[in-house]
Amino acid sequence: MRRLSLLFFALATATTLSGCDYLGIEPASAIAAQRDAEGRAIGAGCRDAGRAIEDCYAMNKRAEKSSIFAGWRDMNDYMRDNKMDVVPPQAAAGSSAPDEKNLAKKATKSSSDTADSGSKSS
């Protein structure tokens, strides 16, 4: 009797949790569709901003290149059909990822500032 109730409880729990999205387990097809949609959105945004496809690939290394290209191509066709101009980005092209030269300049400047402040206080 005890085994039967334990089996029933396990079966009820398993069936309840099998349809539950709270576990965070998504099917592989849903993950692939989401990554494809993100790549297409990235490509469309790059084309709308007037960026070259190669620059878009370089700026978004984690996204799939085929999805980026598909979005870029779709936006290119849409812009050409509707005679739309590119919208230039407001920020600098490389502002999202700090480059090593600027980091080195900031580090040297901050170390020289601390050295200057140390010599002034003596």
N, C-alpha and C positions, 0 to 999 in steps of 0.2 A: 504494500500500500504506500509505503514511504517512497519507494523508487518511482512509483507511478505518479505521485504528486510532484516529485522533483523533475521527472521527465516532462510533465505537463507544464510546470513553471518555466523550464528551459525552452520548451517549444513556444510558449506564449511570448516570452521575452524575445526570442529570435525573430518571430514573425512581426512583433511590434517594431523592433529596431531595423528590420530589413528595409522598410520604406521610409526610414527616418533620415532627413538631411542634416541633422545635428551632428552626425558622426564626422562630417567633413570628407566623406568618401564620394568623389564624383566619378562618373564613368569616363573612360578615356576619350570617348567621342565628344563629350561636353568640354573637356579640357582642350582638345584639338580645335574645336569650333571657336572657343574663346580666344585662343592664341592666334587663329587665323583672322578673326575680327579685329583684334588689337593690331596685328601687322597691317591690315588693310587701312585702318584708321591712321596709323603712323605714316604710311605711304601717301595717303590722300592729303594729310596735313603738310607733308614735305612738298608735295607738288603745288599745293595752294600757296605755300610760302615762297615758291620759286627755287627751291633747293634741288640740286642735281640728285639723281638716284644714288650715285656713289657716296655722296655726302650723307644721305639718309641712311644708307647701310652702315657707314662709319659711326654715325651718332647713335644708332640703335642696334648694337651688336647682339642683343639677346633675342630680338625678334627674327622671325623667319624671313629670309630674303624673298622667297616666292610670294609671301603674303604682302610684304612691303611693295614689291613690284606690281602686284595686282591692284592694290589700292592706288598707287601712283598712276598707273595706266588708266584706271577708271576715272580718276579725277582729271587727268589730262584730257580724256575724251569729253568729259562733262564741260570742262572749261573751254575747250575748243568749240564745242557745239553751241554754247551759250555766249561765246565771245567775251569771256571774263578775263580780267588781268590778274596777275599774281598779286598777293598781299604780302609785302615785304615784312619780315619779322621785326618787331620793335627792339628786341634785345640783340646783343652781338651774337654772331653765329656760334662761337665756342664758349659762351658764358655759362652753359649748363655744366660743363666739365672743366674744372680748373686745370690749366696746363702747368708743366713743371717749371717753366721759366718764371711765371708769376709767383709761384709758391716759393721759389728760391729767392726772388727779390724781396718778398714779404718777410721771409725768415731772416735774411741779412739785415733788412731794415729794422726789424724788431730786436735783433741782437745788438745792433749798433745803438738803438734807442736806449736799451737797458744799460749798455756800457756808458753812454753819455750821461744818463741820469745818475749812475753810480759815481762818476767822476765829479759831477756837480755837487753832490751831497757831501763829498769829502772835504 
